């Protein structure tokens, strides 16, 4: 199910858009733009949440990751 969303644009812009009425489906173009913008903002918000989680994690002493990797490799 879809809903209708309306917004205002300057009359001059609408007149310029009308020149391309037969070539461009403006509703489809606006829909694609909004979908892309929402996806971009969702990704940004998710990355901000991940950054916040990573900030709250304690730092490991230097060399811990190398030590754990070596232990894992040697255990096989």
C-alpha positions, 0 to 999 in steps of 0.5 A: 500500500502506498501513500501520497506525499506532497511538497512545494517547489517554485513555479519556475522549477515546475515549468522547467520540469513540464518541458520534460514531462514526456521524457521523465517520470518525475514521481519515479525520480523523486521516489528513487531519490527519497529511497536513496536518501533514506538508505544513506541516512539509515547507514549513517545512523547505524555507523554512528551506533557502531562507533558509540558501541566501539567507544564504550568497549575497553581497549585491549593491551597492545599485542593481545590480538597478535597473541590470540591469533597465534594461539588460535593458529597453533591450536589447529 
